[in-house]
Amino acid sequence: MKQTRRRNAFTIVELLVVIAITSILIALLLPAAQSAREAARRTQCAKNIREIGLALHGFENVNRRLPPAHWQHPSNIAPNFYGQPRPKEKSYYFSWLTRILPYAGQMGTYDKIDFTTSPFINPKYELPSGGYLNSVQLPVFRCPSNPRNEMAEHTFEDGRTNRFAFTNYLGVNGTDQFQFDGMIYVNSQVRLSQVSAQDGTSNTLMVGERPPVYDSWYGWWFSDAGLYPWFGAAGNVLGTSERIADKQGNCFPDAPQSKYQDGSLQLVNDGFDWDKHAWHFWSFHPGGSHFVFADGHVSFLSYSINEKLFHDLSTRNGSEVIREQF
C-alpha cells in the first residue's frame, strides 16, 4: 500500500501572498496609528497652552496686570520708537514665562530665580548636574509634536557657554512689536479689564504657537529679547503681522510684515538672511496652530483664516467687531 505524505510547509507562492497581505495591512494601519498619535499630541498641546492661559490669569489676579514680554533696560529704549512704556522693574530680560511659573505648577523652579541678576549666564543658576537653570526643560512650555529635543548652546563674548531650553509658546504682542496693542509686549502692564467691550476677551489672542527658530537663537523660555530694539519679537512674543529684521539684525516700524502661514525647521530666507518662519506663528500640527484667548479658552486657528480677522483678534482695544467664525 502507498503511504501518503502530509505537507507541513507553505509553498513559495503562499508565502509571498501572506507577505503581500501583511504589507498591505501595515500600510493601511500605519497612517491610522500616526494620526492617532498626532491627535493625542495635539490634545496635550492644547492642554499645555490652556494651562499657560490659566497661569496668566493667576498672575493677573495677584498682580493686577499681566506680565510683560520682559522689562527693557532704559538705556536700550530707542527714543524714536514712540509709545513704548517705561520699565516698572529692574529685573531686566526675564521672559514673561518665568513670571508665571508659580501659577503653572513650577514653584520649585521659580524659587531658584534671582530677579535682581542677569538671566543669561549667572553662577547662581548653576545646577548640581551641570548647566544652568535656563537649560531646564519644562514640558508645559513644549509642544509634544515638536521633534527637536536638543537645546540651544551659545558662547558669549566673555567666553562662557550656556545652554537654553526652548518654548513653543509665544505671547501675542498685538499687530507687531511697535504697536503695543496686544496683551503681552515689552514693558507692558496690561490688565484684562483693559480689553475693550467691542473686542471682548473671548476675541482677543493672548498666546500662540511658534516652534524654536532653526538656528536655536530665538525661542528660549527663560529669557529671550529677540533682535534690536530688543522688544522680544521672535524671542518670546510675536505679532500677527510682525516686522521682519533687516540684514544687520535690526527691526524697524516700517519694515516688511510677516503673514500667518505654515512653517518648517528648515531655513527659508525671508529676503534679509533671516529665517522666514521666525516671524510668524505656526506649529507642527497639520493645518494651523493653537491659541489661547484672553478669557482662557483655546482655539485651533487654520492657516486659511482671513488675514484681517487674524489681525483684529490680536488687538485688545481696536474696537473691531468680530462677526466671522474662526
C-alpha positions, 0 to 999 in steps of 0.5 A: 500500500502507498503511504501518503505524505502530509505537507507541513510547509507553505509553498513559495507562492503562499508565502509571498501572498501572506507577505503581500497581505501583511504589507498591505495591512501595515500600510493601511494601519500605519497612517491610522496609528500616526494620526492617532498619535498626532491627535493625542499630541495635539490634545496635550498641546492644547492642554499645555497652552490652556494651562499657560492661559490659566497661569496668566490669569493667576498672575493677573489676579495677584498682580493686577496686570499681566506680565510683560514680554520682559522689562527693557533696560532704559538705556536700550529704549530707542527714543524714536520708537514712540509709545513704548512704556517705561520699565516698572522693574529692574529685573531686566530680560526675564521672559514673561514665562518665568513670571508665571511659573508659580501659577503653572505648577513650577514653584520649585523652579521659580524659587531658584530665580534671582530677579535682581541678576542677569538671566543669561549666564549667572553662577547662581543658576548653576545646577548640581548636574551641570548647566544652568537653570535656563537649560531646564526643560519644562514640558508645559512650555513644549509642544509634544509634536515638536521633534527637536529635543536638543537645546540651544548652546551659545558662547558669549563674548566673555567666553562662557557657554550656556545652554537654553531650553526652548518654548513653543509658546509665544505671547501675542504682542498685538499687530507687531512689536511697535504697536503695543496693542496686544496683551503681552509686549515689552514693558507692558502692564496690561490688565484684562479689564483693559480689553475693550467691550467691542473686542471682548476677551473671548476675541482677543489672542493672548498666546500662540504657537511658534516652534524654536527658530532653526538656528536655536537663537530665538525661542528660549523660555527663560529669557529671550529679547529677540533682535534690536530694539530688543522688544522680544519679537521672535524671542518670546512674543510675536505679532500677527503681522510682525516686522521682519529684521533687516540684514544687520539684525535690526527691526524697524516700524516700517519694515516688511510684515510677516503673514500667518502661514505654515512653517518648517525647521528648515531655513527659508530666507525671508529676503534679509538672511533671516529665517522666514518662519521666525516671524510668524506663528505656526506649529507642527500640527497639520493645518494651523496652530493653537491659541489661547484667548484672553478669557482662557479658552483655546482655539485651533486657528487654520492657516486659511483664516482671513488675514484681517480677522487674524489681525483684529483678534490680536488687538485688545482695544481696536474696537473691531467687531468680530462677526466671522467664525474662526 
